[in-house]
Amino acid sequence: MIQKTSTPSLTAAASIQEEPLSIIGGPNYQQREAILLAPYAMFSANTRGRNVIEADQPYRSPFQRDRDRVVHSSAYRRLSDKTQVFSGVSDYHRTRLTHTIEVASVARTMGRVFRLNEDLVEALAHLHDIGHPPYGHSGEDVLAECMSAVGGFSHNQFGLVLVDQLETRSPAYDGLNLTQEVLDSQRTRIDKTGAAPQSPLFEAQIVEAADSVTYDAHDVDDAVKVGLVRIEQVLELPLVRRCHQQACERYGRVEGSVLRKMIVHELIDLQVRNVIENIGAALAENPPQSAEEVQSRPPLVTMSAELLAEKRELERFLYHEVYRHPAIVRFREQVQHQLTTMYRGYLQHPEWLPAKIAGRLDQWGHERAAGYYLATMTDTYCTNEFKKRFGA
């Protein structure tokens, strides 16, 4: 339960402006937040802190430090060699890192509209996919099968393992020692049933929406670019057709690669505008007065029923025509053989596990340790390790 603390008011903001500025010549983060943030945003002054107490910094808020710790982590850098969907199909595709950057960009745009804590938004956006294994969705599916006896595999859950246990930045503690708000927001991504006792923070809801907005649009982009589907096929979908009409009204006749790029732009813009309009209407009717009140209500971040129905139709198309495309299915079969072979190999040869993983065997057990080691790998490292261990 978040501690009940008062949200800085406009009066408080005015008084803060009259206080002496920090020694570096500008306002400290609490002064900036008191001036800029809406009452329902998550103020750094109200954080429940970290598991291990650390000295404060006047020029970086706790959530800025969380963002920086994630971005500077080894696990974050490895996202540059972890593909999202199209690994093995083409050398043109988004990686988990490019997707993450795109999500952070869209989320920050929406967060700024509603005067949310942009530092927290960025921290959550950069963290949200950090637990993905190699080889995109195929890799996660195979690891879930391999680890079924110990509860399966979830990239959201593994993301917490990375930042709580495996990443190292200080001899004083394991992990990154992130704030409770960041960790709790990541935990809400694990349970998608809606059974959680409270809604996520406004900032976390925004990141979830930005993730959904971007991956559909960018999967369309990548699928058309690499030739898995034709642009004419996606133009038959109501949501894409509407975006095409908007692009033509604005620019006239558009063709070729420019058409593909304009459709992606319109897909993102249309969804973002719809989310912003829906949130604005909800806030105008009954604005929450604190982050705690946001969590006590149903989610604020929603799409209109009409747009959501069109979005679901687009996602069904992506599932049947892209994610189940013969080229993707063939690649998944290769991934299944490779990861299953490696998983069994690590079970039989725990001495192959690196010290950081082997040191957790008593805590995790062999099955989970083997799966988690595979999940840390990049596409390239996993391929090379397979060749090294199994000569394939």
C-alpha positions as CSV (number, residue, x, y, z in Angstrom):
1,M,0.0,0.0,0.0
2,I,1.4,3.4,-1.0
3,Q,1.9,5.6,2.0
4,K,-0.6,8.5,2.2
5,T,1.3,11.7,1.7
6,S,0.2,15.1,0.6
7,T,0.6,16.2,-3.0
8,P,2.3,19.5,-3.5
9,S,-0.3,22.2,-4.3
10,L,0.0,25.3,-6.5
11,T,0.4,27.3,-3.3
12,A,3.2,25.0,-2.2
13,A,4.7,25.3,-5.7
14,A,4.8,29.1,-5.4
15,S,6.4,28.9,-2.0
16,I,9.0,26.5,-3.3
17,Q,9.9,28.8,-6.1
18,E,10.7,31.4,-3.4
19,E,13.1,29.0,-1.7
20,P,16.8,29.2,-2.4
21,L,17.7,27.1,-5.5
22,S,20.2,24.2,-5.3
23,I,23.9,24.8,-5.3
24,I,24.2,24.0,-9.0
25,G,22.2,27.1,-9.9
26,G,18.9,25.6,-10.8
27,P,15.8,24.1,-9.1
28,N,16.1,20.7,-7.6
29,Y,13.8,17.9,-8.7
30,Q,11.2,18.4,-6.0
31,Q,10.9,22.0,-6.9
32,R,10.5,21.2,-10.6
33,E,7.9,18.5,-9.9
34,A,5.9,20.8,-7.6
35,I,5.7,23.3,-10.4
36,L,5.1,21.0,-13.4
37,L,3.2,17.9,-12.3
38,A,-0.5,17.3,-12.0
39,P,-1.9,16.3,-8.6
40,Y,-2.6,12.7,-9.8
41,A,1.0,12.2,-11.0
42,M,3.5,10.2,-9.0
43,F,5.7,12.7,-7.1
44,S,9.2,11.7,-6.2
45,A,8.6,13.1,-2.7
46,N,6.0,10.4,-2.2
47,T,8.1,7.4,-3.2
48,R,8.2,4.4,-0.8
49,G,11.9,4.3,-1.5
50,R,14.3,1.5,-2.3
51,N,15.0,-1.8,-0.5
52,V,18.5,-0.5,0.4
53,I,18.5,3.1,1.5
54,E,20.8,5.4,-0.6
55,A,21.8,9.0,-0.2
56,D,19.6,11.4,-2.2
57,Q,20.8,13.5,-5.1
58,P,19.5,17.1,-5.5
59,Y,19.8,17.2,-9.3
60,R,18.4,13.7,-10.1
61,S,15.0,12.4,-8.9
62,P,14.7,8.8,-7.7
63,F,12.9,8.0,-10.9
64,Q,15.6,9.6,-13.0
65,R,18.2,7.5,-11.3
66,D,16.0,4.4,-11.9
67,R,15.8,5.2,-15.6
68,D,19.6,5.8,-15.8
69,R,20.3,2.5,-14.0
70,V,18.1,0.6,-16.5
71,V,19.6,2.3,-19.5
72,H,23.2,1.7,-18.3
73,S,22.6,-2.0,-17.4
74,S,24.0,-4.9,-19.3
75,A,20.6,-6.4,-19.8
76,Y,19.4,-3.2,-21.5
77,R,22.3,-3.2,-23.9
78,R,21.7,-6.8,-24.9
79,L,18.2,-5.8,-26.2
80,S,20.1,-4.4,-29.3
81,D,20.7,-8.0,-30.4
82,K,17.3,-9.5,-29.4
83,T,14.7,-9.4,-32.2
84,Q,11.0,-8.8,-31.6
85,V,9.3,-11.0,-34.2
86,F,11.2,-11.4,-37.4
87,S,14.5,-12.9,-36.4
88,G,15.8,-15.3,-39.1
89,V,13.4,-13.9,-41.8
90,S,15.3,-10.8,-42.8
91,D,18.1,-8.4,-41.7
92,Y,15.5,-5.6,-41.7
93,H,13.6,-5.7,-38.5
94,R,13.1,-4.0,-35.2
95,T,15.0,-5.2,-32.2
96,R,13.8,-5.2,-28.7
97,L,16.0,-2.1,-28.1
98,T,14.5,-0.1,-31.0
99,H,11.0,-1.1,-29.9
100,T,11.8,0.0,-26.4
101,I,13.1,3.4,-27.5
102,E,9.9,3.9,-29.6
103,V,7.7,3.0,-26.7
104,A,9.6,5.4,-24.5
105,S,9.1,8.2,-27.1
106,V,5.3,7.6,-27.4
107,A,4.8,7.2,-23.7
108,R,6.7,10.4,-22.9
109,T,4.5,12.3,-25.4
110,M,1.3,11.1,-23.8
111,G,2.7,11.6,-20.3
112,R,3.6,15.2,-21.0
113,V,0.1,16.0,-22.2
114,F,-1.3,15.1,-18.7
115,R,1.6,16.5,-16.7
116,L,2.7,13.1,-15.4
117,N,6.1,12.3,-14.0
118,E,8.1,11.8,-17.2
119,D,11.1,10.4,-15.4
120,L,9.0,7.6,-14.1
121,V,7.3,7.1,-17.5
122,E,10.8,6.8,-19.1
123,A,12.0,4.4,-16.4
124,L,9.1,2.1,-16.9
125,A,9.2,2.3,-20.7
126,H,12.9,1.4,-20.8
127,L,12.4,-1.4,-18.3
128,H,9.2,-3.0,-19.8
129,D,10.9,-5.5,-22.2
130,I,14.2,-6.0,-20.5
131,G,13.4,-9.6,-19.7
132,H,12.9,-10.8,-23.2
133,P,14.9,-13.9,-24.3
134,P,16.6,-14.3,-27.7
135,Y,14.7,-14.9,-30.9
136,G,11.6,-12.9,-30.3
137,H,8.3,-14.4,-29.4
138,S,9.5,-17.8,-30.7
139,G,12.2,-17.8,-28.0
140,E,9.8,-17.0,-25.2
141,D,7.3,-19.7,-26.4
142,V,10.0,-22.4,-26.4
143,L,11.4,-21.4,-23.0
144,A,7.9,-21.5,-21.6
145,E,7.6,-25.1,-22.8
146,C,11.0,-26.1,-21.5
147,M,10.3,-24.6,-18.1
148,S,6.7,-25.8,-17.8
149,A,7.5,-28.1,-14.8
150,V,8.7,-25.1,-12.8
151,G,5.9,-22.7,-13.7
152,G,6.9,-21.7,-17.3
153,F,8.6,-18.6,-18.4
154,S,7.4,-15.0,-18.5
155,H,9.6,-12.2,-19.8
156,N,7.9,-9.8,-17.4
157,Q,8.7,-11.9,-14.4
158,F,12.3,-12.5,-15.7
159,G,12.7,-8.7,-16.0
160,L,12.2,-8.5,-12.3
161,V,14.8,-11.3,-11.7
162,L,17.3,-9.3,-13.8
163,V,16.9,-6.0,-12.0
164,D,16.5,-7.5,-8.6
165,Q,19.1,-10.2,-8.7
166,L,21.3,-10.6,-11.7
167,E,22.4,-7.1,-12.6
168,T,25.3,-5.7,-10.6
169,R,26.0,-2.0,-10.0
170,S,27.1,-1.9,-6.3
171,P,28.8,-4.2,-3.8
172,A,26.2,-3.1,-1.3
173,Y,23.3,-5.0,-2.9
174,D,22.1,-7.3,-5.6
175,G,20.4,-5.9,-8.6
176,L,19.7,-2.3,-9.4
177,N,17.9,-1.3,-6.2
178,L,15.1,0.4,-8.1
179,T,12.3,2.2,-6.3
180,Q,9.2,0.3,-5.1
181,E,7.0,2.2,-7.6
182,V,9.1,1.0,-10.6
183,L,9.2,-2.6,-9.3
184,D,5.5,-2.6,-8.5
185,S,4.6,-1.2,-11.9
186,Q,6.6,-4.0,-13.5
187,R,4.8,-6.6,-11.3
188,T,1.5,-5.3,-12.7
189,R,2.6,-6.4,-16.1
190,I,3.0,-10.0,-14.9
191,D,-0.7,-10.4,-14.0
192,K,-2.8,-9.7,-17.1
193,T,-6.0,-11.1,-15.6
194,G,-7.2,-7.9,-14.1
195,A,-7.4,-9.5,-10.7
196,A,-4.9,-7.1,-9.1
197,P,-6.4,-5.3,-6.0
198,Q,-5.6,-1.8,-7.5
199,S,-4.9,-0.2,-10.8
200,P,-1.4,0.7,-11.8
201,L,0.0,4.2,-11.4
202,F,-1.1,6.6,-14.2
203,E,2.5,6.6,-15.5
204,A,2.4,2.8,-15.8
205,Q,-0.9,2.8,-17.6
206,I,0.5,5.2,-20.1
207,V,3.5,3.0,-20.8
208,E,1.2,0.0,-21.3
209,A,-0.8,1.9,-23.8
210,A,2.3,3.1,-25.6
211,D,3.6,-0.4,-25.9
212,S,0.3,-1.6,-27.5
213,V,0.2,1.3,-29.9
214,T,3.7,0.9,-31.1
215,Y,4.0,-2.9,-31.5
216,D,0.9,-3.3,-33.7
217,A,2.0,-0.4,-36.0
218,H,5.6,-1.5,-36.2
219,D,4.7,-5.2,-36.8
220,V,2.7,-4.0,-39.8
221,D,5.7,-1.9,-41.0
222,D,8.2,-4.8,-40.6
223,A,5.9,-7.4,-42.1
224,V,5.2,-5.4,-45.3
225,K,8.9,-4.3,-45.6
226,V,10.2,-7.9,-45.4
227,G,7.5,-9.2,-47.7
228,L,5.5,-11.4,-45.4
229,V,2.3,-9.6,-46.4
230,R,1.4,-7.1,-49.1
231,I,0.4,-3.5,-48.5
232,E,-2.9,-4.3,-50.3
233,Q,-3.8,-6.9,-47.7
234,V,-3.4,-4.5,-44.7
235,L,-5.3,-1.8,-46.6
236,E,-8.4,-4.0,-46.4
237,L,-8.4,-3.7,-42.6
238,P,-10.8,-0.9,-41.4
239,L,-8.2,0.7,-39.1
240,V,-5.5,0.7,-41.7
241,R,-7.9,1.9,-44.4
242,R,-8.9,4.8,-42.2
243,C,-5.2,5.7,-41.7
244,H,-4.7,5.5,-45.5
245,Q,-7.6,7.8,-46.1
246,Q,-6.2,10.4,-43.7
247,A,-2.8,10.2,-45.3
248,C,-4.3,10.7,-48.8
249,E,-6.4,13.7,-47.6
250,R,-3.3,15.3,-46.2
251,Y,-0.7,14.5,-48.9
252,G,-2.6,13.4,-52.0
253,R,-1.8,10.1,-53.7
254,V,1.0,8.3,-51.8
255,E,2.7,5.1,-53.0
256,G,5.6,2.7,-52.3
257,S,7.7,2.8,-49.2
258,V,6.4,6.3,-48.4
259,L,2.9,4.9,-48.3
260,R,4.0,2.2,-45.8
261,K,5.7,4.8,-43.6
262,M,2.8,7.2,-43.7
263,I,0.4,4.4,-42.7
264,V,2.6,3.5,-39.7
265,H,2.7,7.2,-38.7
266,E,-1.1,7.5,-39.0
267,L,-1.6,4.2,-37.1
268,I,0.4,5.6,-34.2
269,D,-1.0,9.1,-34.3
270,L,-4.6,7.9,-34.6
271,Q,-4.3,5.6,-31.5
272,V,-2.4,8.2,-29.5
273,R,-5.0,10.9,-30.2
274,N,-7.8,8.5,-29.3
275,V,-6.2,7.5,-26.0
276,I,-5.6,11.2,-25.1
277,E,-9.2,12.2,-25.9
278,N,-10.5,9.3,-23.8
279,I,-8.3,10.2,-20.8
280,G,-9.1,13.9,-21.2
281,A,-12.9,13.1,-21.0
282,A,-12.4,11.0,-17.9
283,L,-10.3,13.6,-16.2
284,A,-12.8,16.4,-17.0
285,E,-15.6,14.4,-15.5
286,N,-13.9,13.5,-12.2
287,P,-10.2,14.2,-11.9
288,P,-8.3,12.2,-9.2
289,Q,-6.4,14.3,-6.7
290,S,-3.5,12.0,-6.0
291,A,-1.6,9.0,-7.4
292,E,-3.2,6.9,-4.7
293,E,-6.6,7.8,-5.9
294,V,-5.6,6.8,-9.5
295,Q,-4.8,3.4,-8.1
296,S,-8.1,3.1,-6.3
297,R,-10.1,3.6,-9.5
298,P,-10.6,1.5,-12.7
299,P,-7.9,2.3,-15.3
300,L,-7.9,5.8,-16.7
301,V,-6.1,4.9,-19.9
302,T,-8.5,3.5,-22.4
303,M,-9.4,3.6,-26.1
304,S,-12.9,4.1,-27.6
305,A,-14.9,0.9,-28.2
306,E,-14.9,1.5,-31.9
307,L,-11.1,1.9,-32.2
308,L,-10.5,-1.0,-29.9
309,A,-12.6,-3.3,-32.1
310,E,-10.7,-2.2,-35.2
311,K,-7.4,-2.7,-33.4
312,R,-8.4,-6.2,-32.4
313,E,-9.2,-7.0,-36.0
314,L,-5.7,-5.8,-37.0
315,E,-4.2,-8.0,-34.3
316,R,-6.1,-11.0,-35.5
317,F,-4.7,-10.3,-39.0
318,L,-1.2,-10.1,-37.6
319,Y,-1.6,-13.3,-35.8
320,H,-2.9,-15.4,-38.7
321,E,-1.0,-13.7,-41.6
322,V,2.3,-12.7,-39.9
323,Y,3.0,-14.5,-36.7
324,R,1.8,-17.8,-38.3
325,H,3.4,-17.1,-41.6
326,P,5.3,-20.2,-42.9
327,A,8.6,-18.4,-42.7
328,I,8.0,-17.5,-39.1
329,V,6.8,-21.0,-38.3
330,R,9.9,-22.6,-39.9
331,F,12.1,-20.3,-37.9
332,R,10.2,-21.2,-34.7
333,E,10.9,-24.9,-35.4
334,Q,14.6,-24.1,-35.7
335,V,14.5,-22.1,-32.4
336,Q,12.6,-25.0,-30.7
337,H,15.3,-27.5,-31.7
338,Q,18.2,-25.2,-30.7
339,L,16.8,-23.9,-27.3
340,T,15.5,-27.3,-26.3
341,T,18.8,-28.9,-27.0
342,M,20.7,-26.2,-25.1
343,Y,18.3,-26.4,-22.2
344,R,18.8,-30.1,-21.8
345,G,22.5,-29.6,-22.2
346,Y,22.7,-27.2,-19.3
347,L,20.6,-29.6,-17.1
348,Q,23.1,-32.3,-17.8
349,H,26.2,-30.1,-17.5
350,P,25.6,-27.4,-14.8
351,E,29.3,-26.7,-15.1
352,W,28.6,-24.9,-18.3
353,L,26.6,-22.3,-16.5
354,P,28.5,-19.0,-15.7
355,A,29.3,-18.3,-12.1
356,K,26.6,-15.7,-11.7
357,I,23.9,-18.2,-12.7
358,A,25.6,-21.2,-11.0
359,G,25.7,-19.3,-7.7
360,R,21.8,-19.3,-7.7
361,L,21.4,-23.0,-8.3
362,D,20.3,-23.7,-4.7
363,Q,17.9,-20.8,-4.8
364,W,16.4,-21.5,-8.3
365,G,17.0,-25.1,-9.0
366,H,18.6,-26.5,-12.2
367,E,15.6,-26.1,-14.4
368,R,15.0,-22.4,-13.7
369,A,18.8,-21.7,-13.7
370,A,19.2,-23.2,-17.2
371,G,16.2,-21.3,-18.5
372,Y,17.2,-18.0,-17.0
373,Y,20.7,-18.4,-18.5
374,L,19.2,-18.9,-21.9
375,A,17.0,-15.9,-21.4
376,T,19.9,-13.6,-20.8
377,M,21.5,-14.4,-24.2
378,T,21.4,-12.3,-27.3
379,D,20.5,-13.9,-30.6
380,T,24.1,-13.9,-31.7
381,Y,25.5,-15.3,-28.5
382,C,22.9,-18.0,-28.3
383,T,23.7,-19.1,-31.9
384,N,27.4,-19.2,-31.2
385,E,27.0,-21.0,-27.9
386,F,24.9,-23.6,-29.7
387,K,27.6,-24.2,-32.3
388,K,30.3,-24.3,-29.6
389,R,28.5,-26.8,-27.3
390,F,26.8,-29.0,-29.9
391,G,28.8,-28.5,-33.1
392,A,25.8,-27.6,-35.1
